[in-house]
Amino acid sequence: MLNYVGDLSQIAGIRLGEWTDGTERGLRVADVRTGSGLTFNMLLDRGMDIGPASYKGMPLAWVSPTGWSHPMYYNSQGIE
């Protein structure tokens, strides 16, 4: 494959990052891109949950109106 591209990150790869806005603030993520067109965010602080995902630009995941909240907002007591 290296005969066709200078760096494999042109085709696929993983990039680590952190979201910084709203209830997502501080949530660590891994942006994953495959060579087949599948891209998704792995939410590392949420048990490696799969977040936003798409295949060749077409969204695959439903996103709730609350978005992807950081686990620090979890309340084990609920609203009782």
MMTF fields as JSON, N, C-alpha, C and O atoms, coordinates in Angstrom:
{
  "mmtfVersion": "1.0.0",
  "mmtfProducer": "UNKNOWN",
  "numBonds": 319,
  "numAtoms": 320,
  "numGroups": 80,
  "numChains": 1,
  "numModels": 1,
  "chainsPerModel": [1],
  "groupsPerChain": [80],
  "chainIdList": ["A"],
  "bondAtomList": [4, 2, 8, 6, 12, 10, 16, 14, 20, 18, 24, 22, 28, 26, 32, 30, 36, 34, 40, 38, 44, 42, 48, 46, 52, 50, 56, 54, 60, 58, 64, 62, 68, 66, 72, 70, 76, 74, 80, 78, 84, 82, 88, 86, 92, 90, 96, 94, 100, 98, 104, 102, 108, 106, 112, 110, 116, 114, 120, 118, 124, 122, 128, 126, 132, 130, 136, 134, 140, 138, 144, 142, 148, 146, 152, 150, 156, 154, 160, 158, 164, 162, 168, 166, 172, 170, 176, 174, 180, 178, 184, 182, 188, 186, 192, 190, 196, 194, 200, 198, 204, 202, 208, 206, 212, 210, 216, 214, 220, 218, 224, 222, 228, 226, 232, 230, 236, 234, 240, 238, 244, 242, 248, 246, 252, 250, 256, 254, 260, 258, 264, 262, 268, 266, 272, 270, 276, 274, 280, 278, 284, 282, 288, 286, 292, 290, 296, 294, 300, 298, 304, 302, 308, 306, 312, 310, 316, 314],
  "bondOrderList": [1, 1, 1, 1, 1, 1, 1, 1, 1, 1, 1, 1, 1, 1, 1, 1, 1, 1, 1, 1, 1, 1, 1, 1, 1, 1, 1, 1, 1, 1, 1, 1, 1, 1, 1, 1, 1, 1, 1, 1, 1, 1, 1, 1, 1, 1, 1, 1, 1, 1, 1, 1, 1, 1, 1, 1, 1, 1, 1, 1, 1, 1, 1, 1, 1, 1, 1, 1, 1, 1, 1, 1, 1, 1, 1, 1, 1, 1, 1],
  "groupList": [{"groupName": "MET", "atomNameList": ["N", "CA", "C", "O"], "elementList": ["N", "C", "C", "O"], "formalChargeList": [0, 0, 0, 0], "bondAtomList": [1, 0, 2, 1, 3, 2], "bondOrderList": [1, 1, 2], "singleLetterCode": "M", "chemCompType": "L-PEPTIDE LINKING"}, {"groupName": "LEU", "atomNameList": ["N", "CA", "C", "O"], "elementList": ["N", "C", "C", "O"], "formalChargeList": [0, 0, 0, 0], "bondAtomList": [1, 0, 2, 1, 3, 2], "bondOrderList": [1, 1, 2], "singleLetterCode": "L", "chemCompType": "L-PEPTIDE LINKING"}, {"groupName": "ASN", "atomNameList": ["N", "CA", "C", "O"], "elementList": ["N", "C", "C", "O"], "formalChargeList": [0, 0, 0, 0], "bondAtomList": [1, 0, 2, 1, 3, 2], "bondOrderList": [1, 1, 2], "singleLetterCode": "N", "chemCompType": "L-PEPTIDE LINKING"}, {"groupName": "TYR", "atomNameList": ["N", "CA", "C", "O"], "elementList": ["N", "C", "C", "O"], "formalChargeList": [0, 0, 0, 0], "bondAtomList": [1, 0, 2, 1, 3, 2], "bondOrderList": [1, 1, 2], "singleLetterCode": "Y", "chemCompType": "L-PEPTIDE LINKING"}, {"groupName": "VAL", "atomNameList": ["N", "CA", "C", "O"], "elementList": ["N", "C", "C", "O"], "formalChargeList": [0, 0, 0, 0], "bondAtomList": [1, 0, 2, 1, 3, 2], "bondOrderList": [1, 1, 2], "singleLetterCode": "V", "chemCompType": "L-PEPTIDE LINKING"}, {"groupName": "GLY", "atomNameList": ["N", "CA", "C", "O"], "elementList": ["N", "C", "C", "O"], "formalChargeList": [0, 0, 0, 0], "bondAtomList": [1, 0, 2, 1, 3, 2], "bondOrderList": [1, 1, 2], "singleLetterCode": "G", "chemCompType": "PEPTIDE LINKING"}, {"groupName": "ASP", "atomNameList": ["N", "CA", "C", "O"], "elementList": ["N", "C", "C", "O"], "formalChargeList": [0, 0, 0, 0], "bondAtomList": [1, 0, 2, 1, 3, 2], "bondOrderList": [1, 1, 2], "singleLetterCode": "D", "chemCompType": "L-PEPTIDE LINKING"}, {"groupName": "SER", "atomNameList": ["N", "CA", "C", "O"], "elementList": ["N", "C", "C", "O"], "formalChargeList": [0, 0, 0, 0], "bondAtomList": [1, 0, 2, 1, 3, 2], "bondOrderList": [1, 1, 2], "singleLetterCode": "S", "chemCompType": "L-PEPTIDE LINKING"}, {"groupName": "GLN", "atomNameList": ["N", "CA", "C", "O"], "elementList": ["N", "C", "C", "O"], "formalChargeList": [0, 0, 0, 0], "bondAtomList": [1, 0, 2, 1, 3, 2], "bondOrderList": [1, 1, 2], "singleLetterCode": "Q", "chemCompType": "L-PEPTIDE LINKING"}, {"groupName": "ILE", "atomNameList": ["N", "CA", "C", "O"], "elementList": ["N", "C", "C", "O"], "formalChargeList": [0, 0, 0, 0], "bondAtomList": [1, 0, 2, 1, 3, 2], "bondOrderList": [1, 1, 2], "singleLetterCode": "I", "chemCompType": "L-PEPTIDE LINKING"}, {"groupName": "ALA", "atomNameList": ["N", "CA", "C", "O"], "elementList": ["N", "C", "C", "O"], "formalChargeList": [0, 0, 0, 0], "bondAtomList": [1, 0, 2, 1, 3, 2], "bondOrderList": [1, 1, 2], "singleLetterCode": "A", "chemCompType": "L-PEPTIDE LINKING"}, {"groupName": "ARG", "atomNameList": ["N", "CA", "C", "O"], "elementList": ["N", "C", "C", "O"], "formalChargeList": [0, 0, 0, 0], "bondAtomList": [1, 0, 2, 1, 3, 2], "bondOrderList": [1, 1, 2], "singleLetterCode": "R", "chemCompType": "L-PEPTIDE LINKING"}, {"groupName": "GLU", "atomNameList": ["N", "CA", "C", "O"], "elementList": ["N", "C", "C", "O"], "formalChargeList": [0, 0, 0, 0], "bondAtomList": [1, 0, 2, 1, 3, 2], "bondOrderList": [1, 1, 2], "singleLetterCode": "E", "chemCompType": "L-PEPTIDE LINKING"}, {"groupName": "TRP", "atomNameList": ["N", "CA", "C", "O"], "elementList": ["N", "C", "C", "O"], "formalChargeList": [0, 0, 0, 0], "bondAtomList": [1, 0, 2, 1, 3, 2], "bondOrderList": [1, 1, 2], "singleLetterCode": "W", "chemCompType": "L-PEPTIDE LINKING"}, {"groupName": "THR", "atomNameList": ["N", "CA", "C", "O"], "elementList": ["N", "C", "C", "O"], "formalChargeList": [0, 0, 0, 0], "bondAtomList": [1, 0, 2, 1, 3, 2], "bondOrderList": [1, 1, 2], "singleLetterCode": "T", "chemCompType": "L-PEPTIDE LINKING"}, {"groupName": "PHE", "atomNameList": ["N", "CA", "C", "O"], "elementList": ["N", "C", "C", "O"], "formalChargeList": [0, 0, 0, 0], "bondAtomList": [1, 0, 2, 1, 3, 2], "bondOrderList": [1, 1, 2], "singleLetterCode": "F", "chemCompType": "L-PEPTIDE LINKING"}, {"groupName": "PRO", "atomNameList": ["N", "CA", "C", "O"], "elementList": ["N", "C", "C", "O"], "formalChargeList": [0, 0, 0, 0], "bondAtomList": [1, 0, 2, 1, 3, 2], "bondOrderList": [1, 1, 2], "singleLetterCode": "P", "chemCompType": "L-PEPTIDE LINKING"}, {"groupName": "LYS", "atomNameList": ["N", "CA", "C", "O"], "elementList": ["N", "C", "C", "O"], "formalChargeList": [0, 0, 0, 0], "bondAtomList": [1, 0, 2, 1, 3, 2], "bondOrderList": [1, 1, 2], "singleLetterCode": "K", "chemCompType": "L-PEPTIDE LINKING"}, {"groupName": "HIS", "atomNameList": ["N", "CA", "C", "O"], "elementList": ["N", "C", "C", "O"], "formalChargeList": [0, 0, 0, 0], "bondAtomList": [1, 0, 2, 1, 3, 2], "bondOrderList": [1, 1, 2], "singleLetterCode": "H", "chemCompType": "L-PEPTIDE LINKING"}],
  "groupTypeList": [0, 1, 2, 3, 4, 5, 6, 1, 7, 8, 9, 10, 5, 9, 11, 1, 5, 12, 13, 14, 6, 5, 14, 12, 11, 5, 1, 11, 4, 10, 6, 4, 11, 14, 5, 7, 5, 1, 14, 15, 2, 0, 1, 1, 6, 11, 5, 0, 6, 9, 5, 16, 10, 7, 3, 17, 5, 0, 16, 1, 10, 13, 4, 7, 16, 14, 5, 13, 7, 18, 16, 0, 3, 3, 2, 7, 8, 5, 9, 12],
  "groupIdList": [1, 2, 3, 4, 5, 6, 7, 8, 9, 10, 11, 12, 13, 14, 15, 16, 17, 18, 19, 20, 21, 22, 23, 24, 25, 26, 27, 28, 29, 30, 31, 32, 33, 34, 35, 36, 37, 38, 39, 40, 41, 42, 43, 44, 45, 46, 47, 48, 49, 50, 51, 52, 53, 54, 55, 56, 57, 58, 59, 60, 61, 62, 63, 64, 65, 66, 67, 68, 69, 70, 71, 72, 73, 74, 75, 76, 77, 78, 79, 80],
  "secStructList": [7, 6, 6, 6, 7, 1, 7, 4, 4, 4, 6, 7, 3, 3, 3, 3, 3, 3, 7, 7, 1, 4, 4, 4, 6, 6, 7, 3, 3, 3, 3, 3, 3, 7, 6, 6, 1, 3, 3, 3, 3, 3, 3, 4, 4, 4, 6, 1, 3, 3, 3, 3, 3, 3, 3, 6, 6, 3, 3, 7, 1, 7, 7, 7, 6, 6, 7, 1, 7, 7, 4, 4, 4, 7, 7, 6, 6, 6, 6, 7],
  "xCoordList": [0.816, 0.0, 0.873, 0.493, 2.036, 2.92, 3.456, 4.018, 3.291, 3.673, 2.726, 3.081, 1.506, 0.48, 0.268, -0.242, 0.651, 0.494, 1.778, 2.553, 1.999, 3.202, 3.098, 4.11, 1.874, 1.657, 0.307, -0.678, 0.246, -0.999, -2.114, -3.288, -1.775, -2.807, -3.648, -4.693, -3.205, -4.012, -5.228, -6.22, -5.153, -6.218, -7.03, -8.26, -6.351, -7.018, -6.165, -4.967, -6.804, -6.042, -6.92, -8.148, -6.256, -6.925, -6.255, -5.028, -7.056, -6.542, -7.226, -8.454, -6.439, -6.985, -7.276, -6.554, -8.327, -8.689, -9.581, -9.853, -10.02, -10.904, -11.91, -11.539, -13.192, -14.225, -14.262, -14.016, -14.567, -14.398, -15.63, -15.537, -16.779, -17.959, -19.078, -19.246, -19.842, -21.066, -20.885, -19.87, -21.875, -21.825, -20.805, -20.535, -20.24, -19.2, -17.808, -16.843, -17.691, -16.385, -15.582, -16.056, -14.365, -13.457, -13.594, -12.823, -14.55, -14.765, -13.661, -13.512, -12.891, -11.806, -12.376, -13.218, -11.92, -12.424, -11.27, -10.175, -11.555, -10.643, -11.418, -12.427, -10.951, -11.557, -10.965, -9.758, -11.815, -11.361, -11.825, -12.997, -10.902, -11.216, -10.698, -9.532, -11.561, -11.128, -10.941, -11.434, -10.247, -10.016, -11.258, -11.262, -12.314, -13.526, -14.546, -15.562, -14.292, -15.24, -16.004, -16.815, -15.769, -16.404, -15.616, -14.407, -16.292, -15.673, -16.559, -17.785, -15.938, -16.711, -15.848, -14.62, -16.522, -15.853, -16.042, -17.17, -14.941, -15.007, -14.887, -13.895, -15.894, -15.954, -15.247, -15.848, -13.987, -13.132, -13.607, -13.511, -14.116, -14.557, -15.956, -16.445, -16.597, -17.929, -17.88, -18.767, -16.84, -16.707, -16.423, -16.801, -15.764, -15.433, -16.689, -16.717, -17.724, -18.977, -18.704, -17.785, -19.489, -19.385, -20.313, -21.514, -19.757, -20.536, -20.954, -21.408, -20.805, -21.169, -20.433, -19.226, -21.183, -20.608, -21.198, -22.344, -20.401, -20.906, -20.184, -19.074, -20.847, -20.256, -20.339, -21.426, -19.184, -19.077, -19.904, -20.57, -19.85, -20.525, -21.975, -22.582, -22.553, -23.951, -24.009, -23.418, -24.714, -24.759, -25.39, -26.358, -24.817, -25.32, -25.94, -26.786, -25.531, -25.949, -27.003, -26.911, -27.999, -28.973, -28.362, -27.778, -28.486, -27.939, -29.103, -29.92, -29.176, -30.267, -30.079, -28.984, -31.125, -31.002, -29.991, -29.48, -29.702, -28.734, -27.296, -26.373, -27.082, -25.723, -24.999, -25.621, -23.69, -22.837, -22.25, -21.172, -22.921, -22.502, -21.318, -21.156, -20.497, -19.386, -19.962, -21.013, -19.312, -19.848, -19.959, -20.667, -19.283, -19.397, -20.824, -21.167, -21.654, -23.032, -23.954, -25.146, -23.411, -24.23, -24.66, -23.859, -25.931, -26.466, -27.066, -28.118, -26.408, -26.877, -28.19, -28.893, -28.535, -29.78, -30.977, -32.118, -30.731, -31.826, -32.608, -32.052, -33.879, -34.683, -35.54, -36.318, -35.38, -36.099, -37.568, -38.329],
  "yCoordList": [-1.185, 0.0, 1.267, 2.291, 1.182, 2.349, 2.736, 3.82, 1.868, 2.219, 3.266, 3.965, 3.375, 4.273, 5.539, 6.534, 5.513, 6.691, 6.921, 5.991, 8.145, 8.463, 8.095, 7.832, 8.075, 7.818, 7.122, 7.557, 6.069, 5.322, 6.159, 5.82, 7.234, 8.09, 8.795, 9.364, 8.766, 9.302, 8.422, 8.888, 7.167, 6.207, 5.893, 5.919, 5.599, 5.203, 5.627, 5.876, 5.706, 6.05, 6.373, 6.39, 6.629, 6.998, 8.251, 8.333, 9.225, 10.464, 10.684, 10.665, 10.89, 11.129, 12.607, 13.464, 12.902, 14.291, 14.41, 13.433, 15.616, 15.903, 16.952, 17.974, 16.707, 17.686, 18.75, 18.455, 19.988, 21.104, 21.964, 22.937, 21.655, 22.501, 21.812, 20.596, 22.6, 22.15, 20.938, 20.808, 20.046, 18.858, 17.841, 16.854, 18.068, 17.189, 17.582, 16.857, 18.712, 19.233, 18.182, 17.609, 17.939, 17.005, 15.563, 14.707, 15.276, 13.907, 13.535, 14.17, 12.506, 12.065, 11.187, 10.326, 11.403, 10.663, 10.189, 10.751, 9.14, 8.676, 8.755, 8.071, 9.586, 9.694, 8.573, 8.537, 7.668, 6.492, 6.606, 6.871, 6.406, 6.4, 5.1, 4.75, 4.385, 3.159, 3.441, 4.448, 2.576, 2.763, 2.54, 2.882, 1.974, 1.667, 2.798, 2.709, 3.871, 4.984, 5.072, 5.982, 4.149, 4.184, 5.101, 4.932, 6.068, 6.944, 6.978, 6.964, 7.024, 7.118, 7.678, 7.681, 8.152, 8.623, 7.578, 7.193, 7.12, 6.219, 7.093, 7.802, 7.042, 7.881, 7.143, 6.301, 7.457, 6.709, 6.78, 5.788, 7.92, 8.08, 7.536, 7.59, 7.024, 6.437, 4.944, 4.41, 4.286, 2.846, 2.461, 1.374, 3.336, 3.135, 2.991, 2.225, 3.736, 3.79, 4.357, 5.157, 3.951, 4.512, 5.719, 5.601, 6.868, 8.096, 8.334, 7.411, 9.563, 9.871, 8.949, 8.738, 8.409, 7.496, 7.789, 8.221, 7.549, 7.718, 6.75, 6.296, 6.451, 5.61, 6.363, 6.644, 6.685, 7.47, 8.749, 9.135, 9.403, 10.685, 10.591, 11.616, 9.396, 9.209, 8.843, 7.843, 9.641, 9.367, 8.009, 7.597, 7.318, 6.019, 6.059, 5.225, 7.008, 7.035, 8.111, 9.22, 7.765, 8.753, 9.492, 8.868, 10.803, 11.623, 12.273, 12.963, 12.051, 12.622, 14.138, 14.642, 14.863, 16.313, 16.73, 17.849, 15.848, 16.194, 15.986, 16.419, 15.339, 15.144, 14.031, 13.097, 14.136, 13.122, 13.69, 14.284, 13.524, 14.117, 13.377, 12.168, 14.144, 13.582, 12.758, 13.121, 11.66, 10.823, 11.528, 11.041, 12.654, 13.341, 13.848, 14.188, 13.903, 14.333, 13.186, 13.396, 11.978, 10.813, 10.961, 11.316, 10.683, 10.748, 9.391, 9.03, 8.636, 7.284, 7.295, 6.284, 8.408, 8.505, 8.782, 8.558, 9.265, 9.621, 10.803, 11.615, 10.913, 12.018, 11.558, 12.33, 10.295, 9.67, 9.946, 9.497],
  "zCoordList": [0.0, 0.0, 0.0, -0.567, 0.638, 0.692, -0.683, -0.839, -1.68, -3.044, -3.63, -4.579, -3.057, -3.594, -2.771, -3.288, -1.504, -0.638, 0.135, 0.357, 0.538, 1.296, 2.761, 3.411, 3.292, 4.71, 4.864, 4.266, 5.64, 5.811, 6.437, 6.289, 7.127, 7.722, 6.656, 6.974, 5.395, 4.311, 4.036, 3.476, 4.424, 4.145, 5.402, 5.372, 6.49, 7.727, 8.908, 8.773, 10.072, 11.26, 12.444, 12.355, 13.557, 14.804, 15.326, 15.376, 15.714, 16.283, 17.63, 17.715, 18.676, 20.007, 20.207, 19.696, 20.945, 21.204, 22.426, 23.124, 22.659, 23.791, 23.367, 22.79, 23.651, 23.325, 24.406, 25.576, 24.027, 24.963, 25.205, 25.953, 24.61, 24.767, 25.53, 25.443, 26.278, 26.927, 27.817, 28.501, 27.808, 28.665, 28.169, 28.853, 26.998, 26.459, 26.949, 26.707, 27.631, 28.053, 28.811, 29.792, 28.343, 28.984, 28.524, 28.957, 27.663, 27.186, 26.202, 25.158, 26.537, 25.659, 24.554, 24.811, 23.327, 22.168, 21.294, 21.305, 20.541, 19.499, 18.19, 18.019, 17.272, 15.945, 15.088, 14.852, 14.63, 13.878, 12.429, 12.163, 11.503, 10.067, 9.483, 9.667, 8.782, 8.12, 6.637, 6.127, 5.96, 4.533, 3.687, 2.505, 4.263, 3.501, 3.501, 2.81, 4.271, 4.33, 5.629, 5.8, 6.557, 7.863, 8.783, 8.947, 9.381, 10.369, 11.599, 11.488, 12.78, 14.012, 15.131, 15.055, 16.173, 17.378, 18.465, 18.774, 19.042, 20.185, 21.428, 21.599, 22.295, 23.493, 24.629, 25.296, 24.843, 25.757, 27.199, 27.92, 27.638, 29.017, 29.261, 30.389, 28.249, 28.387, 28.068, 27.402, 28.55, 28.357, 26.92, 26.483, 26.181, 24.77, 23.917, 22.953, 24.286, 23.536, 22.142, 21.967, 21.163, 19.822, 19.746, 19.986, 19.414, 19.299, 17.86, 17.183, 17.386, 16.005, 15.03, 15.144, 14.073, 13.087, 11.716, 11.6, 10.676, 9.312, 8.385, 8.664, 7.282, 6.244, 4.932, 4.427, 4.391, 3.161, 3.242, 2.281, 4.41, 4.612, 5.046, 5.355, 5.082, 5.477, 6.962, 7.368, 7.781, 9.224, 9.53, 8.889, 10.53, 10.952, 12.347, 12.672, 13.162, 14.562, 14.802, 14.275, 15.604, 16.063, 17.239, 18.127, 17.258, 18.338, 19.069, 18.46, 20.372, 21.161, 21.275, 21.023, 21.649, 21.802, 22.879, 22.843, 23.825, 24.873, 24.425, 25.116, 23.295, 22.786, 23.516, 24.021, 23.568, 24.185, 25.466, 25.436, 26.566, 27.84, 28.454, 28.287, 29.17, 29.931, 31.083, 31.612, 31.492, 32.567, 33.917, 34.799, 34.103, 35.396, 35.637, 36.769, 34.601, 34.759, 35.15, 35.375, 35.231, 35.618, 37.08, 37.945, 37.332, 38.681, 39.013, 38.484, 39.884, 40.201, 40.976, 41.002, 41.603, 42.367, 41.469, 41.874, 40.261, 39.369, 39.922, 40.662, 39.58, 40.114, 41.296, 41.858, 41.653, 42.771, 42.688, 43.546]
}
